[in-house]
């Protein structure tokens, strides 16, 4: 006489998945991990540390200098590098009126007085800001010696914005690459996250838990775009937070598609 065994809950699901030739979620995890390792191996050299000095004028409250420490993505063989402009200089190009208390108005401004690109091997290359687009939150930084001499001495390994994929959807996996600070020897980092929102206005961009300045790839390892900050023009900057070393205030890192960035690269290379 045959015995009938009834399985329920997670055990039944495991056995059914095994009978069908393995767990599909595990398979997908393996695929994205393999794609992430491939993207990391190919594109980690394209991610660099950017450092510098921000001179801050606080009006009647005085002035000071603050160190800049962020990451950027190399987009051209001469070393042209993209960073989030609101992280490079939270004050922007125009002075900001700040009212710390009723009837007291202070004009605040900031200027990047020094900037350099920190290569993965630890080499520091003096650079300059050649183009900013506050609307897209993009700043382009170029080595001071960006000609043939610079190329022959230390070749850069840029990402190819011309190969950027068309897009991703909500809950798709994405891969992004970052870089540690000097404390960890500027080691590159690899991450896998999911798209939590597709933002349509004022332009298409993707919310995926990525870091400003980092290149982002789709689940197959194809370039998607570079992370910038989505900051409200009226409420996005918090001067008090900035003065206390707490950043520029409210903002959200989003992935800007590569096609949007590519249109500005030609302008930046001609300056």
C-alpha positions in Angstrom: 0.0 0.0 0.0 1.4 3.4 -1.0 1.7 6.1 1.5 0.5 9.6 0.7 2.6 12.4 2.1 1.3 15.9 2.1 3.9 18.7 2.1 3.1 22.3 2.9 4.7 25.7 3.3 8.3 26.4 2.3 9.4 22.7 2.2 6.9 22.0 -0.6 8.2 25.0 -2.5 11.8 23.9 -2.2 11.0 20.4 -3.4 8.9 21.6 -6.3 11.7 24.0 -7.4 14.2 21.1 -7.2 12.0 18.9 -9.3 11.8 21.6 -11.9 15.6 21.7 -12.2 16.7 24.3 -9.6 15.6 27.5 -8.1 15.0 30.3 -10.6 15.7 33.1 -8.0 19.1 31.4 -7.3 19.8 31.2 -11.0 19.0 34.9 -11.4 21.2 35.8 -8.5 24.1 33.9 -10.1 23.6 35.7 -13.4 23.6 39.2 -11.8 26.6 38.3 -9.7 28.5 37.2 -12.8 27.5 40.3 -14.7 28.6 42.5 -11.7 32.0 40.8 -11.5 32.5 41.3 -15.2 31.5 45.0 -15.1 33.6 45.5 -12.0 36.7 44.0 -13.7 36.2 46.0 -16.9 35.2 49.4 -15.5 36.7 49.8 -12.0 39.6 51.8 -13.4 37.1 54.3 -14.9 36.1 55.3 -11.3 38.4 57.8 -9.7 38.6 59.8 -6.5 38.3 63.6 -6.9 39.7 65.9 -4.3 40.1 69.6 -3.9 39.5 72.7 -1.8 36.2 74.7 -1.6 36.6 78.3 -0.5 33.4 79.4 1.4 32.4 83.0 1.9 29.9 83.3 4.8 29.5 87.0 4.6 29.6 88.6 8.0 30.1 85.2 9.6 33.5 85.0 8.0 35.1 82.6 5.6 36.7 79.1 5.6 38.1 76.4 3.4 36.7 72.9 3.2 38.2 69.8 1.7 36.4 68.2 -1.2 36.3 64.4 -1.4 34.1 62.6 -3.9 34.1 60.1 -6.7 33.8 60.6 -10.4 33.6 58.7 -13.7 36.1 59.1 -16.5 34.3 59.6 -19.8 37.2 60.5 -22.2 40.7 59.2 -22.8 42.2 62.5 -21.9 40.9 62.1 -18.3 37.7 64.2 -18.6 35.8 63.2 -15.5 32.1 63.6 -14.5 31.1 64.4 -11.0 27.9 65.6 -9.3 28.1 69.4 -9.4 26.1 69.8 -6.2 28.6 67.7 -4.3 31.6 69.4 -5.8 30.2 72.9 -4.9 26.9 72.9 -3.0 26.7 76.7 -3.3 26.6 76.7 -7.1 27.7 79.5 -9.4 25.6 82.3 -7.9 25.6 83.7 -4.3 22.8 82.4 -2.1 20.8 84.6 0.3 20.4 83.0 3.6 18.3 84.3 6.5 19.6 82.7 9.7 17.1 84.8 11.7 14.3 87.3 10.9 15.7 90.5 9.5 19.2 89.1 9.1 20.2 88.3 5.5 23.6 86.8 4.7 25.0 86.3 1.2 26.8 82.9 0.9 29.1 81.7 -1.9 31.6 79.0 -2.6 34.4 78.6 -5.1 36.4 75.5 -6.0 40.0 76.9 -5.7 41.8 73.6 -6.2 40.8 70.3 -7.7 42.6 67.1 -8.6 42.0 63.6 -9.8 43.3 60.8 -7.7 44.2 57.8 -9.9 43.6 54.2 -8.7 47.4 53.8 -8.3 47.5 56.8 -5.9 48.8 59.3 -8.5 47.4 62.8 -8.0 46.8 64.8 -11.2 46.0 68.6 -11.0 42.8 69.4 -12.8 40.3 72.2 -13.5 36.6 72.5 -13.8 35.8 73.1 -17.5 32.0 72.9 -17.6 29.0 72.8 -15.2 25.4 72.2 -15.8 23.4 72.9 -12.5 20.2 71.7 -14.1 21.5 68.3 -14.8 23.8 68.4 -11.7 26.9 67.7 -13.8 30.4 69.1 -13.5 33.2 68.1 -15.9 36.8 68.1 -14.6 39.8 67.8 -16.9 43.5 67.3 -16.1 45.5 70.5 -16.5 47.7 68.6 -19.0 45.0 67.0 -21.0 46.9 66.8 -24.3 49.1 64.1 -25.9 51.7 64.4 -23.2 49.2 63.5 -20.5 47.7 60.6 -22.6 51.1 59.1 -23.3 52.3 59.4 -19.7 49.3 57.9 -17.9 46.5 56.5 -20.1 42.9 56.8 -18.7 40.3 54.1 -19.1 36.9 55.8 -19.7 33.5 54.3 -19.9 31.9 54.6 -23.3 28.7 56.7 -23.1 28.0 55.8 -26.7 27.2 52.3 -25.5 24.7 53.3 -22.9 21.6 51.2 -22.8 18.1 52.5 -23.3 16.8 52.0 -19.8 15.6 49.8 -17.0 12.3 49.2 -15.2 11.1 49.2 -11.6 12.7 46.3 -9.5 15.3 45.6 -12.2 18.8 44.9 -10.8 21.5 47.4 -11.5 25.3 47.3 -10.8 27.3 50.3 -9.7 31.0 50.9 -8.9 32.4 53.2 -6.2 35.7 53.8 -4.6 36.9 54.0 -1.0 39.0 56.8 0.5 42.7 56.9 1.3 42.0 55.1 4.6 41.2 52.0 2.5 43.8 52.6 -0.2 41.3 54.0 -2.7 40.0 50.5 -3.2 37.2 50.1 -5.8 33.8 48.8 -4.6 31.1 46.9 -6.4 27.4 47.0 -5.5 24.1 45.4 -6.7 20.8 47.2 -6.1 17.3 47.5 -7.5 15.5 50.2 -9.3 12.9 51.5 -6.8 11.4 54.2 -9.1 11.5 55.5 -12.7 11.2 59.3 -12.6 9.7 60.8 -15.7 9.8 64.6 -14.9 11.5 66.9 -15.5 13.5 64.2 -17.3 13.9 60.4 -17.1 16.2 59.2 -14.3 16.3 56.2 -12.0 16.2 55.9 -8.3 18.4 52.9 -7.4 20.3 53.6 -4.2 23.5 54.5 -5.9 26.3 57.0 -5.0 26.8 60.5 -6.6 29.5 60.3 -9.4 29.3 56.5 -9.7 28.7 54.7 -13.1 25.7 52.4 -13.1 25.1 49.4 -15.3 22.1 47.3 -16.1 21.7 43.6 -15.0 23.7 42.5 -18.1 26.6 44.8 -17.4 25.7 47.5 -20.0 26.3 51.1 -19.1 23.1 52.8 -17.9 24.3 56.2 -16.8 26.0 58.1 -14.0 24.6 59.1 -10.6 23.8 62.8 -9.9 21.8 64.5 -7.2 18.1 65.4 -7.6 17.9 68.6 -5.4 14.9 70.9 -5.0 16.0 74.3 -6.3 14.3 76.1 -3.3 14.8 73.6 -0.5 17.7 71.5 -1.6 20.5 73.5 0.0 20.9 73.8 3.7 23.7 76.3 4.6 23.8 75.5 8.2 24.2 71.8 7.4 27.0 72.8 5.0 28.8 74.9 7.6 28.6 72.0 10.1 30.0 69.6 7.6 26.7 67.9 7.0 26.5 68.3 3.2 24.1 70.3 1.1 20.9 69.3 2.8 18.0 67.3 1.3 18.6 65.6 -2.0 18.2 62.2 -3.7 20.9 60.4 -5.7 19.4 59.3 -9.1 20.9 57.8 -12.2 21.0 60.1 -15.2 21.0 58.2 -18.5 24.3 58.2 -20.5 22.7 59.8 -23.5 22.0 63.0 -21.5 25.6 63.2 -20.4 27.1 62.4 -23.8 25.6 65.5 -25.3 27.7 67.7 -22.9 31.0 65.8 -23.3 31.7 67.4 -26.7 31.2 70.8 -25.2 33.5 70.0 -22.3 36.3 68.6 -24.6 36.3 71.8 -26.7 37.0 74.1 -23.7 
